[in-house]
Amino acid sequence: MAESSLPELEQQRAQLYERLAATGDFRPGSINPTYRRCGKPNCACARPGHRGHGPRWLWTRSVGGKTRTRQLAAAELEKVRAELANYQEFTALSEQIVEVNQAICEARPLGSSAGEPSGQAGERGGSARRSRRRPPPR
C-alpha cells in the first residue's frame, strides 16, 4: 500500500465501506455440474464414452467444518451464481478494509484513536470496582 496521509486513508476506508454496503445478497461456496448414469441397461448413458445424464448443478459450501451440498433447480442457478460473485466481492473488499485499517492504525499518532479525544485514550471515569465477600457456608 502506498504511503498516504491519515485523511486520505480514512477517505479510502469510507469509500470501501460504501462499496461493501452496496454488495447485495451473497453466499459462500461454489457451483459444480455433475453427471450420473441412471442404471438402465438400454439407456444412452450406459454406452461407453457417454458422460451420463445432466448436468445437475450442485451448490457446495463448508458449514461448521463439514461440506454441505444442495442440488439447485434450473430457475435458481443464475441467482446463486450472482450471490457467489457478490461473496467474492465481499471477501475482496473485507481484505482491503483490513489493509487500510492497519495503515490507519500505523498512521494515527500516539494518544489518539478514533472516537476518543486526544490524551484520553484508555482513561475512563467512574469508581473503582469493589468485591463483595460472601459469608462462609454454614
Sequence and secondary structure as in RCSB ss.txt:
>XXXX:A:sequence
MAESSLPELEQQRAQLYERLAATGDFRPGSINPTYRRCGKPNCACARPGHRGHGPRWLWTRSVGGKTRTRQLAAA
ELEKVRAELANYQEFTALSEQIVEVNQAICEARPLGSSAGEPSGQAGERGGSARRSRRRPPPR
>XXXX:A:secstr
     HHHHHHHHHHHHHHHHT  S    EEEEEEE    TTSGGGSTT   EEEEEEEEEEETTEEEEEEE GG
GHHHHHHHHHHHHHHHHHHHHHHHHHHHHHHHS TT BTTB TT TT   S            
